Amino acid sequence: MGLPFVVKAPLPRLRVLIAPDKFKGSLTSPEVAAAIARGLASALPKAKIAALPLADGGDGFVPIVTAALGGRLLKARNIPDALGRPRTVAYGWAARSRTAVLDVAGVCGIAALKADELDPLSASTRGLGLLARRMLKHGAKEILVGLGGSATNDGGMGFAAGLGYRFFDRSGKALSPSGGALVHIARIVPPSSLPACRFRAAVDVTNPLLGKLGATAVFGPQKGATARTLPLLEKGMKTLAAVAGAEAAVLPGAGAAGGLGYGLATFAGAKLENGFGLIAALTGLEKEIARADIVITGEGCLDPQTDGGKVPEGVRRLAAARGKPVYAFVGRTKGKIRGGYAGVFALLDIAADTRQAIAEAERLLARLAAERGHRLSAGLNG
């Protein structure tokens, strides 16, 4: 008799999930995912690679959430930016659920302004309120708003004005909404009526409205606030809370987008939600992680702020709960990074300098993924 014939079962294909955030200033999250996927495909040609671009409430929120809801991307014209200049902005509309998807970054974002235009005393979120009002007139039953990347510090005064709220000073003079106008508020008159609608605000920070950890103190300087204007802006936020109601001022995320979290909660009854958690639920991220052998995430800069609700940390936690190794592909690292990643690979590891890392991010990211790809499967096999 001959030896028994043994049939060896083929090894299962390695399944890789790529779930990154954007590289701010250079690549959108879909572009990041695509570049990593190209590089990995050359290093691991037999692997099954799935891409699930993510966001946390800032840039990229509208297209990602709209796609998850099965909606369409549309354009709205003549929407004021942070300084009141009309522009065309993108928003999402899911007809089946009558849900609109908006974001601060696309309407009154800091990226649309030049460095010498930053002025939190003049900047306003009125454009976002006007766009939300259009959605209400269109019959929206739910409005999702991504908070992140704003150029404003008006506590949502502008948003409320766009909805139809009116603000007056002590002499009864109507106020034009802005960060500098907050300190003059003495009376607020709500619109006669607003259509019933559920507002949900996606925040990527937990800061309250006021104080050392509040909107003005923490985020004001990056929006152009100075040692002279910071006290005035903080006083304005206190005035707004005193007149409109202080209940929402202490909510985690009330300080997001220059206090817009507070404004949405106070003037629209919005629920403030962790942006990553909201998007993870809408996109089915946990199910995708469960199917994967290896998970890859990333963002432009991996630093201590990442732990506060950013995409990489959210992905890492979900993957860790299922015992899946997580690798981070990033532009750079800064400061002390939380442990738990199986590996962290940065563009600055292979780029000549920061300028090249930004200008050639897509090519360098694909190259980095190709060069480091073999380490992923090696780590999985011990």
C-alpha positions in Angstrom: 0.0 0.0 0.0 1.2 3.5 -0.7 1.4 6.3 1.7 -1.9 8.0 2.5 -2.7 10.9 0.3 -2.9 14.1 2.4 -4.6 17.2 1.0 -3.4 20.4 2.6 -5.9 23.1 3.0 -4.8 26.4 1.5 -3.8 29.1 3.9 -6.5 31.7 4.4 -5.9 35.0 2.7 -4.6 37.8 5.0 -7.4 40.3 5.5 -6.3 43.9 6.0 -8.6 46.8 7.0 -7.4 50.3 6.3 -9.4 52.8 8.4 -7.6 56.2 8.5 -8.4 59.8 9.1 -7.2 62.6 6.7 -3.7 63.9 6.6 -4.7 67.5 7.3 -3.4 69.9 4.6 -2.4 67.2 2.2 -4.7 64.2 1.8 -8.3 63.4 2.4 -9.1 60.2 4.3 -10.1 58.3 1.0 -6.8 59.4 -0.5 -4.9 58.2 2.5 -6.7 54.8 2.4 -6.1 54.5 -1.4 -2.4 55.3 -1.1 -1.8 52.8 1.7 -3.8 50.2 -0.2 -1.6 50.6 -3.3 1.6 50.2 -1.3 0.3 47.2 0.6 -0.9 45.5 -2.6 2.7 45.5 -3.9 4.1 44.1 -0.7 1.3 41.7 0.1 -0.2 40.7 -3.3 -2.3 37.9 -1.9 -3.8 39.9 0.9 -7.5 40.9 0.8 -7.4 44.7 1.4 -10.5 46.7 2.5 -10.6 50.4 2.8 -13.0 52.3 5.2 -12.0 56.0 5.3 -13.1 57.8 8.5 -13.5 61.2 10.1 -14.2 62.6 13.5 -16.2 65.7 12.9 -13.8 67.9 11.0 -12.8 67.8 7.3 -14.3 64.8 5.5 -17.3 64.5 7.7 -19.9 65.4 5.0 -18.8 62.9 2.2 -18.2 60.0 4.6 -21.4 60.3 6.6 -23.4 61.0 3.5 -22.1 57.8 1.8 -22.8 55.8 5.0 -26.4 57.1 4.9 -26.8 56.2 1.2 -27.3 59.9 0.4 -26.0 62.3 -2.3 -23.5 65.2 -2.1 -25.1 68.5 -3.2 -24.0 72.1 -3.5 -25.5 75.2 -1.8 -24.7 78.6 -3.2 -24.3 82.0 -1.6 -23.5 80.7 1.9 -21.4 83.2 3.9 -18.0 82.0 5.1 -16.6 82.9 8.5 -16.0 86.5 7.3 -19.4 86.8 5.5 -18.2 86.3 2.0 -20.6 84.2 -0.2 -19.3 80.8 -1.4 -20.6 77.5 -2.6 -20.4 74.7 -0.1 -21.0 71.0 -0.1 -23.6 69.2 2.0 -25.2 65.8 2.1 -28.8 64.8 1.7 -30.3 61.4 2.4 -33.8 61.5 0.9 -35.0 58.3 2.5 -34.5 59.4 6.1 -34.7 63.1 5.2 -31.4 63.7 6.8 -29.0 66.6 6.0 -25.3 66.4 6.7 -23.4 69.6 7.3 -20.0 70.5 8.6 -18.3 73.6 10.0 -15.1 73.1 8.2 -16.8 73.4 4.8 -18.9 76.5 5.7 -16.8 78.7 8.1 -13.6 76.7 8.3 -10.2 78.0 9.1 -8.7 76.3 6.0 -10.6 78.8 3.7 -8.9 81.8 5.3 -5.4 83.2 4.8 -3.2 83.6 7.9 -3.7 87.4 7.9 -7.5 87.0 7.7 -7.9 85.2 10.9 -10.0 87.4 13.2 -12.2 85.7 15.9 -13.7 89.0 16.9 -15.3 89.3 13.4 -15.7 85.7 12.4 -19.2 84.2 12.6 -21.0 80.9 12.2 -24.0 82.6 10.6 -23.5 80.7 7.3 -24.0 77.4 9.0 -27.2 78.6 10.5 -28.5 79.8 7.1 -27.6 76.5 5.6 -29.4 74.6 8.4 -32.4 76.8 7.9 -32.5 75.9 4.2 -32.4 72.3 5.2 -35.4 72.8 7.6 -37.4 74.5 4.8 -36.4 71.5 2.6 -38.1 69.2 5.1 -35.2 67.8 7.0 -36.2 65.7 9.9 -32.6 65.2 11.2 -29.5 67.3 10.7 -26.0 66.0 11.5 -23.3 68.6 11.9 -19.6 67.9 12.0 -17.8 70.3 14.4 -14.1 70.8 13.7 -11.8 73.1 11.8 -13.7 76.3 12.5 -12.3 79.8 12.2 -14.9 81.1 14.7 -15.2 81.8 18.4 -18.8 83.1 18.6 -20.4 80.5 20.8 -22.9 79.7 18.1 -24.3 83.2 18.1 -24.0 83.3 14.3 -25.6 79.9 13.9 -28.5 81.0 16.0 -28.9 84.2 14.0 -28.9 82.2 10.8 -31.8 80.1 12.2 -33.7 83.3 13.0 -32.7 84.3 16.5 -32.2 88.0 17.1 -29.7 89.5 19.6 -29.9 92.9 21.2 -27.7 95.1 23.4 -28.8 97.0 26.5 -30.1 99.9 24.4 -32.2 97.6 22.3 -29.9 97.9 19.3 -29.8 94.7 17.1 -26.4 93.0 17.1 -24.6 91.5 14.1 -23.3 88.1 15.2 -19.6 87.7 15.8 -17.1 86.8 18.5 -16.7 90.5 19.3 -20.5 91.1 19.6 -21.0 88.4 22.4 -20.0 90.8 25.2 -22.8 93.2 24.3 -25.7 90.7 24.3 -28.4 91.7 26.8 -31.5 90.1 25.2 -32.2 87.2 22.8 -35.5 86.8 20.9 -36.1 83.4 19.4 -37.8 82.9 16.0 -41.5 82.7 16.1 -41.3 79.0 15.0 -38.9 76.4 13.7 -39.9 73.1 12.0 -39.4 70.1 14.3 -36.0 68.6 13.6 -33.5 66.5 15.5 -30.0 68.0 15.5 -26.9 65.9 16.2 -23.5 67.5 16.6 -20.3 65.4 16.1 -17.4 66.7 18.2 -13.8 65.6 18.4 -12.9 67.3 21.7 -14.4 67.3 25.2 -13.7 70.9 26.2 -16.4 72.9 28.0 -17.4 76.4 26.9 -15.6 78.4 29.6 -12.4 78.5 31.6 -8.9 77.3 31.2 -10.0 74.3 29.2 -12.7 76.1 27.3 -13.1 77.1 23.7 -11.4 80.5 23.9 -8.4 79.6 26.1 -7.5 76.4 24.3 -8.5 77.0 20.6 -8.7 80.8 20.4 -4.9 81.4 19.7 -4.9 79.1 16.6 -7.8 81.2 15.2 -6.0 84.5 15.6 -6.8 85.5 19.2 -4.1 87.4 21.0 -3.2 88.2 24.6 -5.3 91.4 24.2 -8.4 89.8 22.6 -8.5 86.5 24.5 -10.0 88.1 27.7 -12.6 90.0 25.6 -13.7 86.8 23.9 -13.9 84.9 27.1 -16.0 87.6 28.7 -18.2 87.4 25.6 -18.7 83.7 26.1 -19.6 84.3 29.8 -22.1 86.9 28.7 -23.7 84.6 26.1 -24.1 81.8 28.7 -25.5 84.2 31.3 -28.2 85.4 28.9 -28.9 82.3 26.9 -28.5 79.8 29.7 -25.5 78.1 31.3 -26.8 74.5 31.4 -25.1 73.5 28.2 -21.8 75.3 28.9 -20.4 72.4 30.9 -21.3 69.7 28.5 -18.3 67.8 27.1 -17.8 69.2 23.6 -19.6 72.5 24.4 -16.3 74.3 23.5 -15.9 72.6 20.1 -15.7 74.8 17.1 -15.3 78.0 19.1 -18.3 77.2 21.4 -20.5 76.1 18.5 -21.2 72.9 20.5 -22.8 75.1 23.2 -24.7 77.0 20.6 -26.1 74.0 18.9 -27.2 72.5 22.2 -28.7 75.7 23.4 -30.4 77.1 20.3 -31.2 73.9 18.4 -31.5 71.3 21.2 -28.6 69.3 19.6 -27.2 66.2 21.2 -23.4 66.5 21.4 -21.8 63.2 20.3 -18.3 61.9 20.0 -17.6 62.3 16.2 -15.6 59.1 15.9 -18.3 57.1 17.7 -21.0 58.4 15.5 -19.2 57.6 12.3 -18.0 54.3 13.6 -21.6 53.3 14.2 -22.8 54.6 10.8 -20.1 52.9 8.8 -20.2 49.5 10.6 -16.6 49.8 11.7 -16.7 47.2 14.4 -18.0 44.6 12.0 -15.2 45.4 9.6 -12.6 45.1 12.3 -14.0 41.8 13.3 -13.4 40.4 9.8 -9.9 41.7 9.6 -6.6 40.1 10.6 -4.7 43.3 10.7 -6.0 46.9 11.1 -4.3 50.0 9.8 -5.2 53.5 10.8 -3.5 56.9 10.6 -3.6 60.7 10.5 -1.4 63.6 9.7 0.1 64.0 13.1 0.0 61.4 15.9 0.3 63.3 19.2 -1.1 63.4 22.7 -4.3 65.1 21.3 -5.0 61.9 19.4 -6.0 60.2 22.7 -8.9 62.8 23.1 -11.3 61.2 20.6 -9.4 61.2 17.3 -9.8 58.5 14.7 -6.5 56.5 15.3 -7.2 56.1 19.1 -10.8 55.1 18.4 -9.7 52.5 15.9 -7.0 51.2 18.2 -9.4 50.7 21.1 -12.0 48.9 19.0 -9.3 46.7 17.5 -7.7 46.0 20.8 -11.0 44.8 22.2 -11.0 42.1 19.6 -7.3 41.3 19.9 -6.5 42.7 16.4 -3.0 44.3 15.9 -3.2 47.9 14.8 -0.6 49.8 12.8 -0.6 53.5 12.3 0.7 55.3 9.1 1.1 59.0 9.9 2.7 62.1 8.6 4.7 62.6 11.8 4.6 61.9 15.5 4.8 64.5 18.2 5.2 64.2 21.9 4.5 61.1 24.0 2.4 58.6 22.1 0.1 56.2 23.8 1.2 52.6 23.5 -0.9 49.8 22.0 0.1 50.1 18.4 1.9 47.2 16.8 3.9 49.7 14.8 3.9 53.4 13.9 5.3 54.4 10.5 5.8 58.1 9.6 6.3 59.9 6.3 9.2 61.8 8.0 11.0 58.4 8.3 11.6 58.5 4.5 11.0 62.1 3.5 13.8 64.6 3.3 11.9 67.2 5.4 8.4 68.3 6.4 7.9 70.3 3.2 8.5 67.2 1.0 6.3 65.0 3.3 3.4 67.4 2.7 3.9 68.1 -1.0 4.5 64.5 -1.9 2.3 62.8 0.7 0.4 60.5 -1.6 3.5 59.1 -3.3 5.5 58.8 -0.1 2.6 57.1 1.8 2.3 54.4 -0.9 6.0 53.9 -0.8 6.0 53.7 3.0 3.2 51.1 2.9 5.1 49.1 0.3 8.3 49.1 2.3 6.7 48.3 5.7 4.0 46.0 4.4 6.1 42.8 5.0 6.4 43.6 8.7 2.6 43.5 9.1 2.3 39.8 8.2 5.5 39.0 10.0 4.2 40.5 13.2 1.0 38.6 12.8 2.9 35.3 12.5 5.0 36.1 15.5 
